[in-house]
Amino acid sequence: MHVLLIEDDTLVASGIQAGLTVYDFVVDHVASLAAARSAMEAVSSDVVILDRGLPDGDGLALLEEWRAAGITTPVLILTARDAVSDRVAGLHGGADDYLVKPFDLDELVARLLALLRRAAGRPRALIEHGPLCLDPVAREVTVAGRPVALSRRELVLLEAFLQAPRSVLSADQLKDSLYGMNDDVESNALNVHIHHLRRKLGSRVVETVRGLGYRLGKPSAVEVPMDADTGGGRRS
């Protein structure tokens, strides 16, 4: 999942990036309102972490601007402003959640996962699709109870499909889930990852929608792999 991090404190930003990467989030960091506007136009973010005290203005003004423009991406305000009036203003201004600095990384991750879960309309943390189950916290995938080893990017790609099971996702949207703005991406990288998912989970687990992109196959398309990893390990 792609996170747009808008934070002007370099140390805080680097800590968040390092921590979220452990949970397979793809994080793009910007440090100003101007850069955030450009980033929102350039990439499809699943969730935004927004500081309020930025060099060129208040992050809340940017959030209100986005909401007025119809941008519905979930936003978590992360700020040192801890007064009740600030929290109320942030939530009224369009924030989906509000977390005060200093914060615990585990709580931040839990809140981000909750935002993604609510955005997808899921009532529980586990993501299920027929016999397939993905645990977003443990970063584990099972099919009919049997562990399946996926690489980090294969798991992130599968999660992108599971978060939007009825949607056709363009190649650009999927690449934004897998890579940051500054990553070098080979032209066939997405096709390779989709090929690996089909090989491990069933040839029809990802459907190609000609001219538009890809979508998650029906739950019945998920197959129990003959070579499922019974040890529960993951390959990097």
C-alpha positions, 0 to 999 in steps of 0.5 A: 500500500502506498503512503504519502508522508507530508512531514518537514522534520527529517528525523521524524520522517526517516523514522516513519519511513523505516518503520512503515517499510517493515510492514511493506508500506511504500512511502513517498515523503515530501516536506511542504504543501507545494510538494504534497500537491504535486505528489498527490497529482503524480501518484495514487496514494492509499493513505496520507500522513499529514503534519500541520506545521509545514514551512509553507503553511498549515497542513489543515488548509491543504486537507480542506482544499483536497476535500473541497476538490472531492479527493477522498483519500484517507488522511491521518493528521500527525502533529504536536498540536494536542489541544482538544480544539486542534483535534476537533478542527482537524476532524471537522476539516476532513481528517479521518484520524488524528494522532499526537506526537510523540507517538508509538509506531505500532499505534500508527501502523494500527491506525493506518490499517484501520483507515484502509480497512474502513475505506475498503468497507471491511469489518475485520482486519483479516482479508479473505477471498474464498479460501485465501486469507491475508493477515495485514499485520503478520504479513502472512498469506494462507490458502485453505489454511496452508501458508503460501510464501510470497515475496514482499512485492507479490504480497503488496500487489495481492493486497492492492487487489484484495483492498479493491476486489471489485475494481479494475486497477490500472497498471499505473495504480498498481505500480504506485502500490509497489514503488515509490516516486524515485524508484527505478522500475523495469518496464516488465516488472508488474507483469512479472509480479502478476505472473508469479501471483498466478503461478502461486495462487491460480492462473485466474486469480488476477484477470486481465481487462484488456485496455484498462488494467487488471482486477481480482478474479472470483473467489473460486479462482483461488487454487491451493498450490501443490508446493505451498510453503508449509513452514510459513516462511516468506521470501524477500 
